């Protein structure tokens, strides 16, 4: 498995500190983030999932702990919108350049506004997808927020 992806290249270019971790990706897993946490032996609360959404018809990205469910009303509010819904997988892949199960908030084809669940910023370190199934980026939450210019908001149920 290559550990160089558009996500790792974007972080390196920005000078953002990070490390990579790999795990055995299970294509049949019901919830990819939970499977990643289990495979790496870390709490699911520090393995974040990247979700592509549409807020008032415009693309956006949300990053939340893998053991939580996103609340679409809170997502819409975080982007000053009226409504939000999940982006169709094919649209998310086309927009980001990544396959579902490997979508990273970094190095996407077209940068979009991003929001991060506020609870995730309280952790010492977090893991999130590195742009390839089975590849995770380990970093500090503050570095995640800064690198993405992301909003921090309450996004979960």
Residue pairs with C-beta under 8 A, 6 or more apart in sequence:
1 22
1 132
1 134
1 135
2 132
3 20
3 22
3 130
3 135
5 104
5 107
5 130
5 131
5 132
5 135
6 97
6 98
6 104
6 106
6 107
6 108
6 131
7 104
7 105
7 106
7 107
7 129
7 130
7 131
7 137
8 18
8 20
8 106
8 107
8 130
8 131
8 137
9 107
10 106
10 107
11 18
11 106
11 107
11 137
11 139
11 147
14 147
16 139
16 143
16 146
16 147
17 139
17 140
17 143
18 137
18 138
18 139
18 143
19 137
19 138
19 139
20 130
20 135
20 136
20 137
20 138
21 40
21 127
21 135
21 136
21 137
21 138
22 134
22 135
22 136
23 36
23 39
23 40
23 134
23 136
24 39
24 134
25 32
25 35
25 36
25 101
25 133
25 134
26 35
26 39
27 101
27 133
29 35
31 66
32 49
32 66
32 101
32 133
33 44
33 47
33 48
33 49
33 65
33 66
33 67
34 44
34 47
34 66
34 67
36 47
36 66
36 127
36 136
37 43
37 44
37 46
37 47
37 66
37 67
37 127
38 44
40 47
40 127
40 136
42 127
44 65
44 66
44 67
45 65
45 66
45 67
45 68
45 119
45 123
46 65
46 120
46 123
46 125
46 126
46 127
47 65
47 66
47 126
47 127
47 128
47 136
48 63
48 64
48 65
48 66
48 116
48 117
48 120
48 126
48 127
48 128
49 63
49 64
49 65
49 66
49 128
49 129
50 61
50 62
50 63
50 103
50 104
50 105
50 128
50 129
51 61
51 62
51 63
51 64
51 70
51 86
52 59
52 60
52 61
52 86
52 87
52 91
52 92
52 95
52 96
52 103
52 112
53 59
53 60
53 61
53 62
53 70
53 72
53 75
53 84
53 85
53 86
53 87
54 60
54 84
54 85
54 86
54 87
55 75
55 76
55 79
55 81
55 83
55 84
56 76
56 79
56 81
56 82
56 83
56 84
58 81
58 112
59 87
59 95
59 110
59 112
60 75
60 79
60 84
60 112
60 113
60 114
60 115
61 105
61 108
61 112
61 113
61 114
61 115
62 70
62 75
62 78
62 114
62 115
62 116
62 117
62 155
63 105
63 114
63 115
63 116
63 117
63 120
63 128
63 144
63 150
64 70
64 116
64 117
64 120
64 155
64 156
65 117
65 119
65 120
65 156
68 117
68 119
68 156
68 157
69 156
69 157
70 155
70 156
70 157
71 155
71 156
71 157
72 83
72 84
72 85
72 86
73 84
74 153
74 154
74 155
74 156
75 84
75 115
75 155
76 82
76 83
76 84
77 153
78 115
78 151
78 153
78 154
78 155
79 113
79 115
79 151
87 95
89 100
92 100
92 103
93 99
93 100
93 103
95 108
95 109
95 110
95 112
96 103
96 104
96 108
96 109
96 110
97 107
97 108
97 109
98 104
98 108
98 129
98 131
98 132
99 133
101 133
102 129
102 130
102 131
102 132
102 133
102 134
102 135
103 129
103 131
104 128
104 129
104 130
104 131
104 137
105 114
105 128
105 144
105 148
105 150
106 131
106 137
106 147
106 148
107 131
113 151
114 148
114 149
114 150
114 151
115 150
115 151
115 152
115 153
115 155
116 141
116 144
116 145
116 148
116 150
116 151
116 152
116 153
116 155
117 152
117 153
117 154
117 155
117 156
118 152
118 153
118 154
118 155
119 156
120 126
120 141
121 141
121 142
121 145
121 152
122 141
123 141
124 140
125 138
125 139
125 140
125 141
126 138
126 139
126 140
126 141
126 144
127 136
127 137
127 138
128 136
128 137
128 139
128 144
129 135
129 136
129 137
130 136
130 137
144 150
145 152
